[in-house]
Amino acid sequence: MLNKELIVRGAPQEYLCQVGAWDTLPNHLERRGLENVLIVRGNASWEVAKKKFPKLPAITSTFETYNGTSTYEERDRLVAIMKANKMDAIIAVGGGKVADVSKAAAAVLRLPVIILPTLASTCAAYTPLSVMYDSEGAMIRYDVFASSNALLLIDPEMILDSPKELLVAGIGDTLAKWYEADVIIQSLPMKSVEIEIAHFAAKMCHDNLLNFSEEALLAMDKQELNEAFIKIIETNILVGGMVGGFGDDYGRCAGAHSIHDALTMVPETHHLLHGNKVAYGILVQLVIENRWDEIEQLLPFYTKLGLPASLYDMGLASLSEETLMAVSERATEEHETIHMMPGEMTPIVVLNAIKQLEESMAAKRVTK
């Protein structure tokens, strides 16, 4: 039996992925009766995005550069701007944190949020939830909203022009969808239709990423759109979003993301990309499950893409025993999703898994 309420949040109200998708924004605003919008953007991404962002002659639009974080303070700042100017929608242009803080502001005001992603590094543009951080960069929690994102417009050419390492991180983050959903769903005595859909989507994430990632990254090198590239960005955003959208807590996160969340409390990790930390977390989770055979199968894929397989790979080999214990304690706090896995998840279980993975990867480096 399911011991948690399962609510399906399957998709944005409208979704479009095609070259030139951003050009349809004025029509979408008009048909929705939106007249006064706040456009929230990043810094670096906007230098590229502004070339493709459409003119909005019939709309009162105000541009606002967000402060680079998804915090409650930044959410409230955007809310104040929207209230003061009586705005009727918020448009997020950028990566996952721009999307998250914009979704959070829209939820407070119960107004529509429209997302134009410049990256495919997470499923944030698709999902009606926000990952919230404190001012120091440590993850606090994720907030789930009652309303779906109003509109998601993906232009593959926009993402083709994004930093390659961010797509690689997105692949790492999305690969976790399979390992986290599978370990939870396999332990359920009965699977509802919603959970079966989540499981199917999670397996599609795994298969698409392993089959098409290299070809997609080659497309970025050549700056030429191909079918594999579009498949990967839709896998990272749409298929990845469907796993949690249909599975809710049974498809969202398990061990890998708990390891990520715990690592965010260590200042030395703040420069590391979300998806890279999650990719490392997958391997820690697999050690906990004692699935070394699966780790062996994944390692060539990690090596080809440059995903980290150890603390050493992330430049964190010098973390003290005390810090690793603190990470293990944070990963197993009562609210953490690692407890969706079968068995008792204690700090010692996590600490031992981290050490075993490190020893195994160190041995492989010696034998090379």
N, C-alpha and C positions, 0 to 999 in steps of 0.2 A: 504493500500500500504506500501511496505517496503521503509523506508526513508534512509536506509544505504545500501551501496553496499554489496552483499553477495557473498563471494568467498569460494568455497568448498576446504578444505584441509583435506581430509577424513582420510588419513592413512600414515604411513611411506611407503617407496618404498617396503620394505620387512619386514615381521614380523614373528617371530617364538617363540612359547611358548611351551617348553617341557623339561623334564629332560635331561640334556646333551646338551642343546642348545648352550652353550658357546663353546663346543668342535668343533662346525661347523665354528667358526670364521676364522680359516686359509683358509678354502675352499672358504668362502665368499670374503675374501680379494683377493685371487688369481683370482677368476672369475671376480672380478671388476678391476683387474689390478692395485691394490694398493700395493706399495712396501716400502713406507717410512711413518710411522705413528707416531703421538703423542698420547700416552695413558695417559689420565688425570684421576687421582684417588683421593679419599679422604684419610683420615688417619685411623679412626676406622674401616670403612667398608672394607678397603683393607686388614686388618688383617685376615678377613674371606674370602674375594674375591680372594686373591692371591692363595689360595689352589685350586680353581677351574679355575683360569684364564689359558687358554691354552698356550703352548709354540708356538712361532712364528718363527721357524728356517729360513724360507725363506723371512722374512720381517725385514727391518730395523726399530726397534721400540725403542722409547724413552719414559721413564716413567717420569711423572711430577705430583707432589702433588700440588693440587690447594689450595688456601689460605682460603678455607671455606666459601667464599662468591660468589654471582653472581653479580659482579660489572663491570662497564665499564673498570675500571683500571685492573682488573684481566683478563677480556676478551682481552684487548690490550696486556697484558703480554704474554698470550698464542699465540696470533697472531704473536707477534715478534719472539717467539721461532720457530713457524712453518715456518715463512718467512726465518729466518736465516738458517734453516736446509732443506729448499725446500721440506717440507713434503706435502703429497698428500691426507691426511685424518686425522681426529681426532676421537679417541675412548674414550668415557666417561664411566667410571666404578664407580658406586656409586649411590647416591640419586639424588633428584630433582635439587639441586643447582649445582652439578657437571654437570648434563645434560644440565641445562640452560646456564651456562657459556661456555660450549663446543659448544652448538648449536650457541651461539652468535658469538664465534670466527670463526666457520665454515662458518657462513653467511657472515662475513666480507671478507673472502678469497674465497668465492664461492666454497668451497670444501665439500666433503661428511662428514657427522657425523654419527658415529655408536655408539649405546648406549647399554650397558650391565647393567641393573639396579640391585642394591642390595636391593632395597626397593620397596614397592608398596604403598607409602605414597602420591603420586600425579600421575597425568597423564603426567608429564613432559617428560618421556621417549618417549612418543607417539607423542606429539604435536610439530609442527614447530613454536614454539614461546618461548621466554625466559622472565621470570619475573626478572626485574633488580632492584637492591637495591643500596642505597648509602653506604658510608663507615661506617655510624652509624647504619646500619641495617634497615633503613626505606625504604619501597617500593617506587620506582620512577614511573615505568610504565612497561608494557609488550610490547616487540617488536615482531611483527609477520613477518615471513620470507617467501620468495618466493619459497624456495625449501623444500620438505619434508625431514624428517630424512631418511638417506639412508638405515639403517638397525637397527632393534630392536630385540635383542636376550634375551629372558626371560627364566631363569632356575628356576622353582618353588622351587627347593631344596635350592637354594641360598637365596631366600626370606624367606623360612621357618626358616632359621637360623638368621633372622634379629630381632631387638628388637620389641617385641609385641606392645609396645605403638606407634610405628611408623605405624604399620598396622592399629591400631585403629584410628590414626590421618588421615590416608588415607581414611578410611571409612567415617569419618566426612567430609572431603573435597569432596569426591565423592557424598555423599548424597546431597550436595548443588546443584549438577548438575540438579536434579529434581526440587527443589524449585525455583532455579533461572531461568532455562529455561522455566518452566511452567508459572511463573508469566508474563514473557515476551510474550511467544507464545499465551497464552490465550487471550491477549489483541489485537492480530493481527486480522483484519477483514478477511484476506485471508492467507492461509498457502501454501507456495510452497512445492514441493516434498522434497527439501533439508531440509526444516524446519520440515516437518513431520517425516523425518528420525531422525533428532536431537531430536524431542519430544519423539519418540519411544525409542531411546537410553537412554534418561534421565529417562523415566519411568522404563526401565530395570535396571538402576543404583539403583533406589529406591527399586524396588522389590527384586533384588538379595541381596542387603545389608541387608534389613530387614529379609529376609528368611534364609540367609546362614552365616551371620557374626559370630554368636555365635559358630557354628560348626567349622568354619574356625579358630577361635581363640583357640578353643580346640585342633585343629590339631597342632598349634604352641606349646601349653603346652606339648603335647605328643611327639612333633617332628616327627610326622607321616603325610605324605602327604595324603590328601583326596580330593574328588571331590569338596567339599565346599570351601576348601582353594584355589584351582586353580581357581574356579569360582570368588572368591572375588578378587584375584590379577588381573585377567583379566578384572573384572568390574572396578576396580580402574584405571587401565592403559589404556586398549583398549576401553571399552564402555564409560568410562568417557571422553577419548580423542575424541571419535566420536561425542559427543554432541556439542562441540565447533567446531569440524572439519567440520561438516555438517551445523550447525546452525550459525557459525561465531558469530557476535555480538548478534544475537538473541538466541544463545544457550550457550554463554560463561559465563557471570557473570551478577549478578544483585545486590540485596541488601547485601547478605551475604558476598560477597567478598569485597564490599565497606567498610563494617564494619571491616573486617580483615585488609584491606589496611590502614585504619585510625588507628587501634590499633598498627600497626608497628611503628608509630611515638612516641609511649610511651615506654621509655627505660625499664620499668618494665615488658613489654610483650615480650622482645626479647628472653627470654629463653623458651617461650611457642611454641609448635609445630604449624605450619601453619594450619593443618587440625583441630586442636582443636579450634583455633580462628575462623575458618570458620564455624565450627559446632555451636559455640555460635552465630555467625552472622546469621545463618539460623533462630534461634529463634527470634532475633531482627527483622529480615525481616518479620517473621510471625506476630509479634506484630503490626508492621506497617500495615500489611494487615488485622489486626483484626481477625486472624485465631487462636483463643485460643483453639478451639477444636482440631486442628492439633497439636498444642504444647502438649496438654494432651496426644495425641496418641503417640507422639515421646518420651516423657519423660521416660517411662520404658526402651526403647531401649537405650537412653542416659545413664541411670543409670547402666544398665547391662554392657555396654562397658566402662564406666568411662569417657564419653564425658562431657565437661562442659556445664551447662545450665544457668550460671550466671557469673557475674564478681567475685562474692564470690568464686565460684568453681575454678576460675583461680588464686585466691590469689590477686585479684585486688579490693577488696571491699573498700579499703581505698583511691581509686582515688578521687581527689578533684572534686568539681563541675566545676571548671575552666578547669581541664584536660578533663572531660567528654564533656564539651562544645567544646573544641578544637578538640576532636575526632569526634564529630558530624559535625563540620564545615569541617574537612578533608574528612569525608565520603560523603559529599554532594558537594564537589568541582565540577566545571562544567564538567570536563572530566570523573567523576566517573560513574560506571555502574549502580549505584542505580537509575539513571535517566531513565534507560530502563524500570523501573516499572511505572505503571499508577499512575497518581496523581502528585502533586507537592512535591518534596522531599527537605525539608529545614532542617537546623540544629536543629530547634526546634522539628520537627517531629521525627528525630532520637533520640535526647536527651530524649524526652518523652517516646519513645519506650524502650530505655535502662533502664530508671527509672521504668517503669511499669513492665518490665520483672524482674528486681531486687526485686521489692516489692512482686511480685507474688511468686517468688522462695523462698524469705525469709519467707513468710506466710506458704509455704509448709514445710519448715524446722521446724517451730514452732509447726505445727500440727502433726509431726511425733512422 
